[in-house]
Amino acid sequence: MISKVEKLPYHKYKGDALRLVNQTARTVDEVVVGLKNRPEIIRKITTFKDSKGNIIERAINFSDKPYRNRIYTTRYNVIGEDEFVTSVHTKEYTLPRTLKKTHEQSVIARYPRTLFRTPVKFFTNHTSENVDTGDKILTQVKQTNLLKPQKETHTFIEFPHIINGKIENKKKKILKFSVNTLRHTINAKNILEQNAKLPQNDSFLGMRALDINDSKTAFAQKFLSERGLKNKRITINPEYLPVDDREELAKALFDPNEGSINFVKGHKFTSKSEVCTTSRHETEHGWQFYLHARNTQGGTTYWEEKMYDLFKDLPKSLKKEAQEYTESIRSYVTIAEDRAKYRKNLIEIKASEQGEKARVLYDYERAEIQKEFPHIPKELL
């Protein structure tokens, strides 16, 4: 043991740990160990915690190995009337030691801190406790093989329950399958079922293992593809910084200037159902502005002009729908101007209808995997 620090106020921390998250910690713990006969080998683990004592990030610096960081997100939910669940989502990344300066330069330039990092695994531990009996159940959800998007592995494990302080003598419940994350489809050849069955009627199964924040991009990609907008140059920004008060009121918005779906960074989604309906809502706006662009022979923005240049005039079958959207866009009232009139905008009515349909389907199809793993909060499935 070379040194050990516990509960050091963050403002007094003078260390050099490479961090991946911007969130300011409340306290820092750090342990440094080494070998007497090998002074060049140092093991340093620095843990950053929030005001509640939850771990935000752990930076692992072993002098003879790549830098390693784990990012933690803690959520609390209730199942039924007596089951309290703490869900800790962890993302692990590595960085070759030779890229330290490159990483630091990217942070200064305000590029994503994970830009040069290699994702190793993402996993969530759902710890359920019965408030009446004290019985505990651990369910783990993992994403591995992250560098192969066509063969990413998703695993659900429910461990033997702890009843009256004793671990049950039974096998784990395991469901493991391969996902093509480019299409969000399941590879039927790579499935492991142990005391659990693979859902047969869940079109969102490839997204059930995702964390709430990671699901933003996945939902948007899925809906863009299904709406025929995959090749329409629409980008997705899962952490958009609003530029005015109007945007700050939104969960997400479609920007016809850039052709992008932007999830407002300040909004904290509490469930994947909420992300689902929001993503489908904004995707429908993308469709509306796409038709508007072709209907008006280029609209008024760069992206709209590009859509007309690429796809030209609309077929007769879409002209009536497109003209209705054009009229709505031209008379559009923002939520900041008048909330009641905003809700009466035709494009908002249509987008909300599609968002609600997607949410209902998502929640309905969740039933199968929820039956197999009932101790995972529905908000996170």
Secondary structure as the mmCIF struct_conf table of DSSP 4:
data_model
#
loop_
_struct_conf.conf_type_id
_struct_conf.id
_struct_conf.beg_label_comp_id
_struct_conf.beg_label_asym_id
_struct_conf.beg_label_seq_id
_struct_conf.end_label_comp_id
_struct_conf.end_label_asym_id
_struct_conf.end_label_seq_id
STRN STRN1 SER A 3 PRO A 9
HELX_RH_3T_P HELX_RH_3T_P1 TYR A 10 LYS A 12
BEND BEND1 LEU A 20 LEU A 20
HELX_LH_PP_P HELX_LH_PP_P1 GLN A 23 ALA A 25
BEND BEND2 ARG A 26 ARG A 26
STRN STRN2 THR A 27 LEU A 35
TURN_TY1_P TURN_TY1_P1 LYS A 36 ASN A 37
STRN STRN3 ARG A 38 LYS A 49
TURN_TY1_P TURN_TY1_P2 SER A 51 LYS A 52
BEND BEND3 GLY A 53 GLY A 53
STRN STRN4 ILE A 55 PHE A 62
TURN_TY1_P TURN_TY1_P3 SER A 63 ASP A 64
BEND BEND4 LYS A 65 LYS A 65
STRN STRN5 TYR A 67 ILE A 79
TURN_TY1_P TURN_TY1_P4 GLY A 80 ASP A 82
STRN STRN6 GLU A 83 LEU A 95
HELX_RH_3T_P HELX_RH_3T_P2 ARG A 97 LEU A 99
HELX_RH_AL_P HELX_RH_AL_P1 LYS A 100 ILE A 108
TURN_TY1_P TURN_TY1_P5 ALA A 109 ARG A 110
TURN_TY1_P TURN_TY1_P6 ARG A 113 PHE A 116
HELX_LH_PP_P HELX_LH_PP_P2 ARG A 117 ARG A 117
STRN STRN7 THR A 118 ASN A 130
TURN_TY1_P TURN_TY1_P7 VAL A 131 THR A 133
STRN STRN8 LYS A 136 THR A 144
TURN_TY1_P TURN_TY1_P8 LEU A 146 LEU A 147
TURN_TY1_P TURN_TY1_P9 PRO A 149 GLN A 150
BEND BEND5 LYS A 151 LYS A 151
STRN STRN9 GLU A 152 GLU A 158
HELX_LH_PP_P HELX_LH_PP_P3 PHE A 159 HIS A 161
STRN STRN10 ILE A 162 ILE A 163
TURN_TY1_P TURN_TY1_P10 ASN A 164 GLY A 165
STRN STRN11 LYS A 166 ILE A 167
BEND BEND6 ASN A 169 LYS A 170
HELX_LH_PP_P HELX_LH_PP_P4 LYS A 171 LYS A 172
STRN STRN12 LYS A 173 ASN A 180
TURN_TY1_P TURN_TY1_P11 THR A 181 HIS A 184
STRN STRN13 THR A 185 GLN A 194
BEND BEND7 ASN A 195 ASN A 195
BEND BEND8 GLN A 200 ASN A 201
TURN_TY1_P TURN_TY1_P12 SER A 203 PHE A 204
HELX_RH_3T_P HELX_RH_3T_P3 LEU A 205 MET A 207
TURN_TY1_P TURN_TY1_P13 ARG A 208 ALA A 209
BEND BEND9 LEU A 210 LEU A 210
HELX_RH_AL_P HELX_RH_AL_P2 ILE A 212 GLU A 226
TURN_TY1_P TURN_TY1_P14 ARG A 227 GLY A 228
TURN_TY1_P TURN_TY1_P15 LYS A 230 ASN A 231
BEND BEND10 LYS A 232 LYS A 232
STRN STRN14 THR A 235 TYR A 240
BEND BEND11 VAL A 243 ASP A 244
HELX_RH_AL_P HELX_RH_AL_P3 ASP A 245 GLU A 248
TURN_TY1_P TURN_TY1_P16 LEU A 249 LEU A 249
BEND BEND12 LYS A 251 LYS A 251
STRN STRN15 ALA A 252 ASP A 255
TURN_TY1_P TURN_TY1_P17 PRO A 256 GLY A 259
STRN STRN16 SER A 260 VAL A 264
TURN_TY1_P TURN_TY1_P18 LYS A 265 GLY A 266
HELX_RH_AL_P HELX_RH_AL_P4 LYS A 272 ASN A 295
TURN_TY1_P TURN_TY1_P19 THR A 296 GLN A 297
BEND BEND13 GLY A 298 GLY A 298
BEND BEND14 THR A 300 THR A 301
HELX_RH_AL_P HELX_RH_AL_P5 TYR A 302 PHE A 311
BEND BEND15 ASP A 313 ASP A 313
HELX_LH_PP_P HELX_LH_PP_P5 LEU A 314 PRO A 315
HELX_RH_AL_P HELX_RH_AL_P6 LYS A 316 ARG A 330
TURN_TY1_P TURN_TY1_P20 SER A 331 SER A 331
TURN_TY1_P TURN_TY1_P21 ILE A 335 GLU A 337
HELX_RH_AL_P HELX_RH_AL_P7 ARG A 339 LYS A 344
HELX_RH_AL_P HELX_RH_AL_P8 LEU A 346 GLU A 365
TURN_TY1_P TURN_TY1_P22 ARG A 366 ARG A 366
HELX_RH_AL_P HELX_RH_AL_P9 ALA A 367 GLU A 372
BEND BEND16 PHE A 373 PHE A 373
TURN_TY1_P TURN_TY1_P23 PRO A 374 HIS A 375
BEND BEND17 ILE A 376 ILE A 376
HELX_RH_3T_P HELX_RH_3T_P4 LYS A 378 LEU A 380
#
